[in-house]
Amino acid sequence: MADADAVIPSSVTPTPDPAAPGEMSLVDHLVELRDRLIRIVLCVAVASIVGFLFGDQIVAALKAPLPSDKPLFFTGIGDAFTIKLKIAIVVGIIISMPVILYQVWGFVSPGLTADERRIVRPWLPLALVFFVIGTVIAYVILPFAAGFLIAFQSPDLQALITAGSYFDFVTTMFLAFGLIMEFPILLFGLSRVGIVTSKRLTGARRMIILGISIFAVAITPGGDLVSPTVLGLTMYALFEGTVFFIRRTGK
């Protein structure tokens, strides 16, 4: 009787080794994700310490858009510390943005082809530039947004502005505008992998405008008209510019 091993068909393809060199298992991906998140958290923590040390100067700069006769009040014994800590963390996130983008790219790039990495890589510095532009826009419109809201006071309705609510308003606006400026990077990336095209985006323009309007109102704090209007117009301009650029690339 012939040996059973000798009659195995030569056409049978061996099962690939899940731990083959050059490939990462799910556990390896999770470990890498954990390590990169730890690096991001450590960087934000160090940058937040810097923000906390310069807390008084930052508070003065952020309060500048308010009228000089409108002091900020806090009611809880630990509110001043908590407010400075929140501001420091936001400052830490802003300062750490280059490291955050680098770590995100380091985690995502192995899953891309060489051509996709070559195309997307130049957009990383632009993502940082767009984020900075977003925070600058937020600071520029801050006096107008604050002035619009304070203008509704009357002899019977006088503003007693608490520091907590004001700085929550400011920091949310900064992060919202900074992150929204990454909108073109997201659209361009989706176009490179074939999820969206310029024709599809153009065809959905009305729905996108409606979505931008709803999002701008929902994400901006304070309830003023200036912030969502500027944010919505900025997002729409970014959308049209990105569609034009995607069309130029042949997508």
Protein Blocks (a to p, Z undefined) as FASTA:
>chain_A
ZZfklmgcfklccdddfkbghiacfklmmmmmmmmmmmmmmmmmmmmmmmmmmmmmmmmm
mmmmpcfklccddfbfklmmmmmmmmmmmmmmmmmmmmmmmmmmmmmmmmpcfklmmmmm
mmmmmmmmmmmmmmmmmmmmmmmmmmmmmmmpcfklccdddfklmmmmmmmmmmmmmmmm
mmmmmmmmmmmnomacfklmmmmmmmmmmmmmmmmmmmpghjiaklmmmmmmmmmmmmmm
mmmmmmmnoZZ
